[in-house]
């Protein structure tokens, strides 16, 4: 009787023989174990190192190209960054944007320095020189870009989020320095980047703030080191960035004033105080989870400064007096790329005109290797060479200076060099730059003209540093 009742209620829904096999197969698929790889926590990522031995070549708009970075590495740069790449074009697969993330083999080799300070778990052989800087205005955009870069470019040192770009177009889109006005959103993005970047560390570059008289970097640094109030309340802890780089100017200042290293020193001291404060925490319930703290610097992010470094004196003044772990060099490297040699040797190097011409020849050779030696490759190499010459013409030989150290924002009067070649290399006239390019790339077209992209010879530029 009971069986009859069961057939009455369930018999009508009993599947046919073929359907039963399909249902059983689906049931097996549902019950089968699914492997999901757990995200790598901040403490488990590859360890990196910043110290006095690691002068950093800044991410340079237009001029941070592969041939110039390769030249700087040959002269002693220990860490290099790509030009800022926008997230959405990378996701869409645009070739021009992906070319920015291309590195030379000299940039994906282990650095040569040996850290003076003891860094737990740091292995030189696993470290690299080249990192990629990205920008974006939405969390999904930046996270997807990070995920793609991690999967397709495993030979990168770190991925840096640009929160300092002052360019109006980028700022109006809500990217670059605009993220400093939304610290909660920025923290959310950095946490997400750490979750999807595998073993690749995440770093961030910021400015003093967006307004001249309203610096906000100190509060943002505290948030990045300890986590926001919401994160502390929920026990999420810090966002896990491996390094923070602070440019000593606001977005509004651009490059019209000297970098404020006093403010950078204040923020560096704040990081050290936060480190002590974190070590003194006695409430274990509210203590940050060690798994979410960066592994690179005993649980604290490295802190680097950026702005107006133009000699080894400026560099070591930043490291020793501002107490930053390292300094990032931008325009100083464009004007004299041998600044990395000066830092290594600890002395001024008065390069002759013939030596400077050899660097130009090296850049040209690297450019032709990278972009090709056909008509298009020669044209691209010439363009980027002229962009660089628009910076390097600002170099004043040490033998002609009235005082040391030289300052990046000094505007020297026109001068005659110690020989004709030195005078030519110091010319602010673009026709002379074209003449220099013709020494290595052949004659340019008779109607060829050139306008510097960043007006570098007028001392008002958009390049970093």
C-alpha positions, 0 to 999 in steps of 0.5 A: 500500500505504501509503495502504491502511494509513493508511485502515485505521488512520485511516479509521474515525475520519474524520468525516463531511462535516458533522462535518468542517466543525464540527471545522474551525470549532472549530479556527479558534476555538481558533487565533484570537488572544484579546485579554487586557488586561494589568493596570495596574502600580502605576507606571502608575496615576493619580497622586494628591497629599497635602500640607499643602494637602490636609486630608482628611475621614475616612471617618465611620461614619453621618455620612460621608453625602453631604450632610455631605461636600458641606457640608465640601467647600464649607468647604474639604475637599480630599479626602473618603472614603465611609463604610466599605462592606462588600465582600459586600453590594456584590457582592450589589448591596444598594442601601443599601451602594451608596448609600455609594459615591455622590458629589456632583458637587462631589466629582468635580471636580479639587481647587483646590490647586497642590502646593508640592512638585514631583510628577513627572507629577502633573496637577491636572486628572486628580485628584479629591476622592472616594474609596471605603473598603471592608472585607472578610475574604477576598481574593476578596471584596475583589478582586471588590469592587475590580473592580466599583467600578473598572468601575462608578464610574470617577470615584473618586480611590482605593479604600481598604482599611479595616484600622482599624475597631475594631467587634466585629462587623467584627473577629470576621469577620476584617475591619477591624483584624483584618487587622493580625494577618495581615500576609501576608494583608493584603499579598496582598489589597493586591497583588490590589487593585492588579492589578484596579483599573485606573488607580485607586490603592489606599490603606490605613488602619491603626491602631497595632495591636490591643492596647494595649501591643503596637503593630505598625504600624511593622512593618506599614508597613515591609512595605507599603513594601518588601514582605514577606520572601517578596516580597523573596526572589522579587523581587516588590517592594512591594505598590504602595499609593499612601498609608498612613494611620495612626490613632494608637490601638490597636483596644483603646483605641477613643477613650478615650485621646488619639491617640499622635502620637509613634508616628505621627511614629516611623512617618513617620520610618521611611518616610523612612528606608526611602526613603533605604535604597531609594535606596541599594540597590546589589544590582540583582538584589534591587532592586524592580521600578520598575513595581510601585512607586507612581507618586504620590510618587516610588516611595514611598507618601504617609504620613498621620496621623489622630487628635484634629485639632481646629484648624489648630494641630493640623493644622500641628503634625502636618504640620510636627512629625510630618512626615506628608504630610497629616492626616485629620480625623474628629470635629473636622470633625463638631464644627466643619466649618469646621475646613477654613476654619481650615486654609486661612486659618491662624487660629481662626474664632469662628463666631456662632450664626447662622452655625452655624445657616446650616450646619445649614440647608445640611445640611438642604437638601442632605439633602432634595436627596439623600433627597427632600422627601417624608415618607420623605426628611424623616424620613431627613434629620431622623435624620442631622441629629440624628446630626450635632447630637449631635456639634456640640453639643460645640462651645465658642465661642472667646469662652468658652474659657480657653485655646487651642488647644481639645482634642478630648477636653476635657469642658467643664462646662455653660455659657450661650452669648452668646445664647439660640441659642448656648445652644440649639446647645450643649445635650446634650438630644436634645429640643433637637436635635429643636427645632432640626430642626423649624426647617427640617423642620417638626414631628416626631411627638409620640411621636418620640424619638431616641437617638444611634447612637454616643453621641457626646455621651458622648465614647465613639464609633465614628466615625473620627478 
